[in-house]
Amino acid sequence: MGDAQYAIELKGISKAFGPVQANRDINIAVPKGTIHGIIGENGAGKSTLMSILYGFYKADAGQIFVDGKLTPIPDSQSAIRAGIGMVFQHFKLVQNFTVLENVILGAEDGPMLSTSLTRARKALADLAREYELDVDPDALIEDLSVGHQQRVEILKALYRQADILILDEPTGVLTPDEADHLFRILKGLKDQGKTVILITHKLREIMEATDNVSVMRRGTMVATVKTADSSPESLAELMVGRKVLLEVAKEPANPGAVVLSVKDLRIKDDHGVERLKGVSFDIRAGEILGIAGVAGNGQSELLAALGGMMKASGKITMQGVDLPLSGKGADGQSRRAAGIAHVPEDRHHHGLILDFSAWENVALGYHNDPAYQKNALFMDNDALIADTEKKMARFDVRPPIASLPAKSFSGGNQQKIVVAREMERNPTLLLIGQPTRGVDIGAIEFIHKQIVALRDAGTAVLLVSVELDEIMSLSDRIAVMFDGQIMGLRDPATTNERELGLLMAGMNGEAA
């Protein structure tokens, strides 16, 4: 039997996918009315464990207890009936539905939707008042900010009577103010007796928000500790199995000549809406220019135009040579030939072909490299596989199996494959978007070191990240984007998160 003082108890949970043991004899107990953190490296088994709890996967062995009662959870509906709700990192919302329609979707009272909508409207008003979850019930999801969309996901779970709420990397796309508001919401949920399980890579969030934290490493549970009795350094060491440098160690930049010059760059989307509104800046050899901003303010379009993935107007000059912004030569292959490497923000849609093996993905964009050619007609697959295995070893990709399809790796290990492919080309200019999104603390340390090493070797780096800590610790200069414009340029040594946050919200900025 389980213990009724715990909202959730997992006992002896094991799960394997073929030869990969994702969870091995996991035991965890989450006290009721607490915020419980779960941390671990990519591939440690956190997401698999939560997917078992939410009914996405069936464990090979072990038991689940909810409120002290043995509770089989064969599917998500069973989890919902058991009072478990989950807010995913990538929201499960219908963009052209209203908030109200999304909340009742799958939980309708019957064929007459008017009854469900009326009941949901009153319930949402009560929940919004109780938990600071204010959101317009008649607004379309596509018109809401990311922070408000996340509130809708939480409302969906609460509307379904969830007493246990699982949040997977909830602050990855939020501004600092939105993240602060989210944690006020979570504290309110806890104060009302709800139990929150928080999966995050951000140790600062663990320290600020949680009561207890469980640490996973390589499919096993290595420790559960009271947060107040731990520290970021001790948690990082438990996660990785060694001491981890949490601060980016780098000498001051020694910038050289201008590598990239961008003048009056403009982009309109398919609907004629201007996404970039006259962006101008320079990047020099041996410096990192960080682009800060809330997702959706033009950073993605900027990277796409510079990487040859989107048509634009204006002028881009690379080492004194104009690069085409449309037509012939405005493509990724031409950009690579010019010495530009690109780690895209969205690894699934632009960085990988998920059904291809790891070694095939390492060849993407570089298949004409003479090192990979057997003759004029065929690639030397053996050479490519050997090169991939070396890259996987250097970047600690797990499992280190070059023949596995990309979809079989965790998100963080997929990111390592993309980063390894692009960084090891010693580019003149590195475009890198969200380099550590979904990546564990040990890999973050490694990737940051590689970015700084490229800078020190003379590479110009354009870094786009929604993580202000990352922008401030890596950048030599910071440009803040809002609504397709650069609101200001700042020195990381003299600015702070509050000033950058205001600029990110379009306030107190002057045109740079």
Secondary structure by P-SEA (a helix, b strand, c coil): cccccccccccbbbbbccccccccbbbbbbccccbbbbbbcccccaaaaaaaaacccccccccccccccccccccaaaaaaabbbbbcccccccccccaaaaaaccccccccaaaaaaaaaaaaaaaaaacccccccccccccccaaaaaaaaaaaaaaacccbbbbccccccccaaaaaaaaaaaaaaaaabbbbbbbcccaaaaaccccbbbbbcccccccccccccccaaaaaaaaccccccccccccccccccccbbbcbbbbbccccccccccccccccccbbbbbbccccccaaaaaaaaaccccccbbbbcccbbbbcccccccaaaaaaacccccccccccccccccccaaaaaaccccccccccccccccaaaaaaaaaaaaaaaacccccccccccccccaaaaaaaaaaacccccccccccccccccccaaaaaaaaaaaaaaaaabbbbbbbcccaaaaaacccbbbbbcccccccccccccccaaaaaaaaaccccccc
